[in-house]
Amino acid sequence: MKASQFLISTLKEAPADAEVVSHQLMTRAGMIKKLGAGIYSYMPMGLRVIRKVEAIVREEMDRAGAIELTMPVVQPAELWQETGRFDKMGPEMMRIRDRHGRDFVIQPTSEEVVTDIARQEFKSYKQLPKNLYQIQTKFRDERRPRFGLMRGREFVMKDAYSFDRDQASAKASYQIMATAYRRIFDRFGLTYRAVAADSGAIGGDLSEEFQVIAATGEDAIVYCPNSNYAANLEKAEALPPSQARPAASQPLAQAPTPGKTTCADVAALLGVPLQQTVKSMVLATDQLNEQGEIIQSQIWLLLLRGDHEMNEIKVAKVPGLDQGFRFASTAEIVEHFGCEPGYLGPLKLQKPVQLVVDREVAVLADWICGANAPDFHTTGVNWGRDLPEPERVADLRNVVAGDPSPDGQGALAIERGIEVGHVFYLGTKYSQAMNATFLAEDGKPAFFEMGCYGIGITRLPAAAIEQNHDERGIIWPDAIAPFTVVLCPITPERFPAVKEAAEALYAQLLAEGIDVILDDRGERPGAMFADWELIGVPHRITIGDRGLKEGVVEYQHRRDAAATKMATADILAHLKGQLGV
C-alpha cells in the first residue's frame, strides 16, 4: 500500500468525550469515527487491525474443528420467547417491530438461533460433536456507552457454540476451545491471563475469562505469583483463617461515636485497627404469590470485617439467599434493629434475623460493631460470651492482596485486566428450554450439552492499545498492526535516488509477503514520523540522501528510543529476522 492511495487522517487532539487512552488514540490515529453514542465507523486504518484479529481467530477456530456460519443480526422474537429471555434480558436488548407488527430483536448474542439450527440439523448422536461459530455484529443498548470500543453499543464478536451428546464429551469440547483460545491470545502478542470465572446459576468450574493485563482495566484479577492460579475477583476464594480465635480479653461496653457511621471513621475515633471492626450488611429475601406480589419477607444480617468488601456472587450461593436477594429497605432495618443504618449490629435486635458470618469474623475476638442506637458502637464483642457461636459461616468477601492462595503456593496478588474472551460450559440450559434433542445411542431423545465461547473482536484492539502505548501514540504488536512496516523516504521529490531506493525496497518487501506501506505523501520528516508513531506501526525504515551516499538506511522499532543505521544491503535480512519470517 502507498500512503498517497490510502486514507490517513490523524488528529493532534482527542475529542473531549474520549476518557481512556485507547479511545483517544484510536480517534487521533484515524482508526474510528464516532457516529452516535457507542456507535463507530471503523475507518480503513482501524479496519485493517480488526481484519487481522479476525484472521487469527478464524485460523485457530478452523484448526480446532469449529465450523463457520453467519446468523442474522435481526432475529424473530419467537425464539427468545422460548427461553424467556425476550422478557428477562432487560433494556440492553433492543426490541423492534416490523411493518406487520411482529416482534424482533437486534441480537446481543445468538444462543437461541444456534440452538434452533442444531435442533433442525443434528438428529443423531452420530453427528456429534459439532461446534458452530460466527464473526458477526452485535448490539447491546448500554445505558452509558463509553470508552470508545471498550464499551460500545454496536460491536463485532466471535461467538462459538458446541453441541455434545453428554457431559464428558462437552467437557472435552470445552478443553479444545480453552486450548484454542490460548493459541489465539499467544498469537496476538499481548500479555494476558486466563482466569477462573464464576459460572453463575449453572454451577461447576468450567468457565474462564481471558483478560488482557492493563492498568486501566475495569476487572480485578487475582493471581498467585508463585503458581498458575488465577481467578477473577468474584470467583477467588478467601480461605478460612488458619489461626484459632483468641480468648476474650475485653468487657462488653458502649462507646459514643457521634456522627461516625463507617468502620473507618469508628476505628480512627477509637484508635483501633480497622480489622477490629465489623460491618453489618442487611439483606432481604421475598416470598411471592402467583401475581408476583410480596407476601412475606425474611431479613438477613451479614457480618464482614470492616476492611473487607462483600462479594455478591458469593453471597448468592449461601443457602436461603441463592434464590435471589435484595438490600433491605430503611423501614425494614428500623423495624428489626431499632435504628437506621450506620450504627447496626447483631446485639439487642428488635426482631430476629437470619445471621451469616464471614469466615474472618468467625475467628475475631473483642470486636467492635454498631450498638443499634444512634451515635453509639459496642466494643469488646465476643462469640460464645455475648453472642451464640455462629451457625452459618461462609466466604462472603472479596479477597485482598496478601491473602493465602487457594492452591497453597503463597500469597495472592491483584492486577487489573480487560476481558476480551470467555469460554463457558452451558449444559442443557438452552436445549431444554427450546426442546432441542437428538437421538441418543439408546434410541431415546436427549438434550444437547452445550458450551459457548466468545471473543470481543472490536474490543481487542482497544485492549491492546491500553497495554501498548506511550506519550507518542500506539505501539502495536506485529500480529495485529495495521501495517507491519512503514517506509519513510526523506524529501524524495528533491532526491531521485531516495525515491528510487524506497520504491525498490517497497517492491522487495511486497515480494516477501511483508505488510508494508510506503509514505509517498511528501510530508516533512517531523510530521511524517509523528503520524506513524501515533498510528503505531512497529517497524520503520527511513531512507535519506545522506545515508544512501554512505550505503545505509535507518531502522527503528516503535519501542526504540533512537534509530539504528545499517547497510542498505542488510536491511531486508534484518527485518525478516525481526519479524521471524
N, C-alpha and C positions, 0 to 999 in steps of 0.2 A: 504494500500500500504506500502511496505517496501522499504526504500531508496536504498538498495542494488540491488533491482529489477527494479528501476526507472532510468531515465536519469536526473542527476543533473550535470549541467556544468556551475558553477559560474566563473566569471572573477573578477580580482582585479581592472582592469582599463577598462574604457569605450572606444570605438573606437573614433578616432579624429573627425569623422563627426557627432557624437551624440551631438546635440546642446541643447536639452531640457532634463529635469530631467527624464521624462518618457522613452525617447529613451535610455538614459544612463543606467537607472536601469533595464529596460526590457532586454537589451542586457547583462548587467553584471549578471543578475539573470538567464540567460539561457532560457528566455521565447521566444525570437525571434532571428532569424539569417538572416542577410541580404544576399539576392541572387543577387539583382541588384538594381538600383536606384528606391526607392519607392516600392520594391517588397521583401517580407519577408517570410521565412518559420516560421510557428507557431510551436515552439518546445513543447514537451509534457507538461512542466510546464505552459507555456503560453496558450496552448490549453485547459487545464483544466479550466482556468479563462474564456476563450471565451465560452466554453460549458455551464458554469454556467450562464453567461449573457444570452445566447440563451435560456436556460431552463426557466428563469424568464420571458423573453419576450414572449416565446411561451405559457406559462401557462396563462399569463394575456391576450394575444391576443385571445386565445381559450375561456377564460372566458367572453370576451367581444363579443363573437359571430362571430369572424373572422374565415375564413376557409383557411387552409394552402395548398399551392401548390408550385411547383417549375417551374420557367420559364428559358429557356436556356440562358446561358451566351453569346453564339454566336447567333445573330439574323439576319434574312434577311433584307436587306436594304429597300425592298419594303414598309414595314410598316412605317419605319422612313421617307420615301419619301412622304407618305400620309399626314403626319403632317408638312412636310417641314423641320423637324429637321435634316435630313441627311445632308443638306447643311448649316443649321443655327448653328449647335452645335459647330462648330469650331474644332481646333486640339485636344481638350481634349477628343473627342470621337475617338477611334481607329477604323479605317475602314480597312477591309481586303477583299481579293478576293479568291474564291475557285479555284479549278483546271479548272472549266468551265468558269471562268471569271466573275462569279456573285458576286455582292457586298454584304458584310455582315458587321455588326458592333459587337464589343465586348461591351456588354451592360454597360452603365454608370447608367442606370435607366430603368424602364420597363413599362412606361405608354402606349406605343404603343402596346406591346404584350398583356398586360392585357385587354386593350380596345378591341383588336381583339378577345380575349377569350369571353368577355362579349357580343359582338355583335353576336357571334355564339351561346352562351348558354342561354342568358336571353332574351326570346322572348316576355314576357308579364309582365305587372306591378305586376302580382300575384307572380312573382318570386323575387320581390324586397322587402326590401333592401338586398344587398349582400356586403360582404367585403372579398376580397381575399388578402392573404399575403404570402410572402416568406421570407426565410432567405437564402441569396444567395450571391455569389461572384460578385463583380462589378469591373470595371476597368475604370479609368479616367487618361488620359495621361497628368498628371500635368507637366507644363513647368519646375517647380523647386520642385520636391518632396523633403520633408524634415521633420524633427521632428519625424522620425520613423513612428509609426502607426497613428500619428495625421494627417499627410498629405501624405499618401502613394498613390501609383497608383493602386495597387490591394488591395481590402478591402472587408469585409463582411458587408452586410447591411440587416436590416429587412425593407422591404418596403411593405406597405399595400395600397389597393385602394378600396374605397367604391363606390357603384353604387346605385343611388336612383331615384325615379320617379319624384321628384320635389324639389324645393329649401328647403321647410320646412323639408322634411324628410332628405335631405342631411345635413342640419344643425344639425338635431338630431343625425345623424351618426357621424358627426364631434365631437359633445359633448361626445358621447360614447367613441370615441378614445382619446379625450383630458383627460377624466377621467381615462381611462386605462393607459395612459402614466404617470399620476401622481402616480398611484399604482405601476407601473414598477419602476419608479425612487425612490419612497419611499423604495421599497424593496432592491434596490441596496445599500442603506445606505450611499448615497452621499448627500452633501449639494448642492442644485440646485435651480434654479428659472425658472419658466415658464414665458416667456416674450412675450409680443405682438410684432409681426414682421410685416414688410411691405409685403403686398400681391401682389405687382407688378402690372402688367397690368390688372390682373383680377379684382382688386379692392376689396372693402369690408374689414371687420375686422377679418375674420376667418383665422388667421394664427398665430401660436405660436411656438417659439423656446424653447427648453429645454436646459438650459445652466448649466453645472457643474461649480461651482464657484472655480476659481483658479487664483492666482496672475499672472501666466504665460499665461492666456487665451488671445486669439487673439481678442475676441469680447468685446466691451464695453457694459455693461448692466446698464441701467438707472432704478432706483427704488426709491420709497419713503419709508423711514424707519418707517413712521407712518401709512402706509396703505399697501394694497396688490398690489398697482400699480407697474408694471414692464414692460419695453419695451426695445427692442434693440435700439442702438443709431440712426439708420436710421428712426425708427418709432416714437420715442419720440417727442412730440410736444413742441415747445417753445412758451409759451403763449404770447399774446400781453401784452406789459408793462402796468401796472396799472396806472402809473403816467402820467400826461399830459406833453406835450412838454414845456420846459421853454421858456421864451421870449428871443429873440436875445439880446446879450449884447456886442458883439464884431463886429468891422468893418471887411469887407472882405479885405484880404491882401495877398500878396505874400511873402513866406518865403523861403530863399535859403536853400536847403537841399542837398548839393553836395554829391553824392555817396550813399545817403540814399534811398534805393529802397523798404524797408519793413516798415510796420506800426510801428513795434517795434523800429527800428532804428530812424524813424522820431520822435516818441514820446520821446525817450531818448534825442535826439538832442534838441528838443523844450521844454523839461521839462514839458510835459503834460501827463496825464494818457493815457494809450493805448486805453481805452474805448472812448476817444475823437476823435480817428482817424477812418477813413472809408476806406476800401479796395475795389478795383474795380475788378470784375471778368467779363471777356469779353467772351461771347459765340456766337455761330453762328448756325443758322438753315438753311438747304438747301432745295431748291425745285429741284426735279429731273425730267428728261424726261423719256420716256419709256425705254431708253437704260441705265438708271441709271446714267446719266451724270448730273452734277450740272448746272442748267440754271439760277439760281438766289439764292442769299444768303441774310439772314437778320442777322444783328449784334445786339446783346443784351448786355446791361450793367447791371450787378447785383451789388448792393451796400450792403456790410455787415460791421458790426463794426470790428475794427481792431483786437480785441481779440477773434473773433468768426471764426469758420470754416464752409465753405459751405457744405451743405448736398445734394449730387447729387440726392438722391432718392426724396427728397422734391422738388428740382428744376425741376425734370422730371414731376411733377404734375402741374406746372404752365401752364395755357393755353397759347398755342403757342410754348411751349417747350416740351409739352407732347407727341409729335410725334418723339422725338429724337433730340439731340443737340450735338455739339462738341465745343471744345475750339477754339476760333478764332486764325487764323494764325497771325504771326507778321506783315505780309504785310497788312492784313485786319485791324489790330489795328492801324497801322500808317496811313492808308487811312482815318479812321474815327476819330482818336484822334490827329493826327499830331505828335505823339510821340510814342516811344517804351515803352513796359511795365516797370513799376517801378515808373512812375510819372503820372498815369492815374486818371482821374476824370470826373464828369459829366458836367463841365463848359467848354465853348469855344471849342465845338466839331467842327470838320471839316465836318462831315456828321451826320445826325440824326441817333439815335439808339433807340431801344426799352428798356426802363428803368424799372427795377423791384427792389424794395427796401425792404430789410428785415424789419420786424416789429420794431426791436430795432432802426434802423437807422431813421425810420419814426418819432421817438419822440426825436431825437437828436437836440440840438441847438449848434451853434458855433463850428461845427465840422471841421475836417481837412482832406483834400484829395489831390490827385495829381493835379498839375496845367496844365497837358498836355504840359509840357515844361521840358526838361531835367534839373535835379538838382533843381527843384522848387516844392513846395507844396502850396496849398491855405489854409489859416486859416480863421476862423470866418464864415464858410459857414452856411447859414440858409435857411430852406424851406420857401416859400412864399415871401421872400425878394430877394434872389439870384437865386433861382430855383423855378419853379412852384411846387405846392403841388403834391406829388407823386400820380399818378393814380393807379399804380399797387403796392400793398403792400402784402407781403406773408411771410410765415415762410420758410426761406431759409437756416437755420443754424442748426448745431448740438447743442443740449442742453449742458450745463455745470453744474457741481456740484453747488448747491445753487439756481438754477432756481426754480421757483414755480412748484409744481407737478400739472399736468393737472387735478387731482381729487380734488384739493384744500385742501389736507391734510398735507401740509408742504412743505419743500424744497427737491429737488431731490439730490440723491447721485449716484455715479458711481462706479462700481466694474468690474473686469474682469471675463470673463467666456469662457468656451469651449462648442461650440454647439455639442450636442450628439443626439438630436432628433428634429423633426419638424413635426407639423401637419398643413395641408393646404387644404383649400377648392378650388377645381379646376373649379367647374361649368361645362360648356359644352365645354370647350376648346378642349379636345381631342375627345370627342364623336362627335362633329360637324365636326372636321377635318377628321375623319375616318368614318363618316356617320353611327355611332353606335346608333341604335334606338331600342326601344321596343314598343309594342302595349299598348298604354295608356288606361285608363278606357273609354275614349270616342271613342275607336276603331281606333284612329289615331296614326301614328308613332310619337314618342317623343324621344328627345336625353337624354341620361343618364346624371344625375347630379352626378359629381364625386368629390371625395376627395382623397388626398394622405397623407401618414403617414410614416415617416422614422425614423429609429434608427441606428446609427453607431455602429454595434456590436463590431468590432475590434478597433474602436476609443475609445469606452467607457473605456476599461481597462487603456489606456494611460491617459485619463482624470482623472480617479480615482487615478492614481499614482501622477499626478500633484497636486492633492488636498491632498493626504495622503502619505507623505514620511518624512523622517528625514535624518540626516547625515549617518545613518547606512544602510538605504535602504528603501524598500517599506513597507507600513502599509495597508494591505488590509482590507476592511470591511468584516465581516464574510460571507456575502451572496455570494461574488464573489472571495473569496480567493482560491488559487489552492488547498490547504488543510486547513481545519479549525483548526486542532490541530496537533502539532508535538511532539512526544515523544523522549526525548534525554537521553538515558542511558549513564552514565559515565563509561568508560572502562569496558564494560560488559564482555570482554574476560578475565579479571582478576577476576571478581566477579560474579560467577554464580547466586547469589541471585539477583543482579541487572538485569541480563538478564532475569531471570525467572519473576521478578516483572514487567518488561517492557512488556514482551510477554503477561502476564496476563491482564495488563491494556489495552494493544492494543486490545486483544480479547473482553474485556468488551465494549470498545468504538465502535468497529465494530458492536457488537450485538445491541448497542443502535442506530445504524444508523448514527453515527458521522463520518465525513470525516477526517480520521486520517492517518498520515504517521509515521512510526517508523524508526528512523535513526539508522540502524544497520550496518553502514559502518565502524565503528571502528575509526572514526576521533577523533583527540584531541578535548577536550571540547571547546577551544577558536575558532578553525576553524569551528567546528560544529555549535556553536552559531552564528558565523559571517555569515555562509551560510544562516541560517534560518531568521536572521534579515534582510539580503539583500533580500531574497525571499519574506519576509513579512508575513509569516504565523502568524495569530493573537494570537493564544494561544499556549504556550509552557509549557510542563511539563518535569522537569528534575529529573531523578532518579539516586541517588548515593548511594554507600555502607554506608557511614556515616549516611546519612539521613534515610535509611531503618532501620538501627540499632536503630534509635530514633523513628521509626514509622512514618516518614514524607517524603514527596516529596516536590519539589519546583514548584510553579505555577507562571508564568509571562505572562501578556498580552503584546503584542508588544509595546504598548504605555507606559507601566510601566517603571519607572526608575530602579526598582530592583525587584527581585523575592520575593515571599511570601511563607513561609513554612506552610504546612498544613498536617493534618493527612492523611496517605495513604488511610484510610477507608473513608475519606470525599471527596476525590478529584473528584470522579465521580459526586457526587451530586453538588459540587461547579461548576464544568464545565458545567453541564446541566443547572444550574441556569444562568451562564454567557451566554450560547447560547440560552436560552429561550425555551428549549425542555423538 
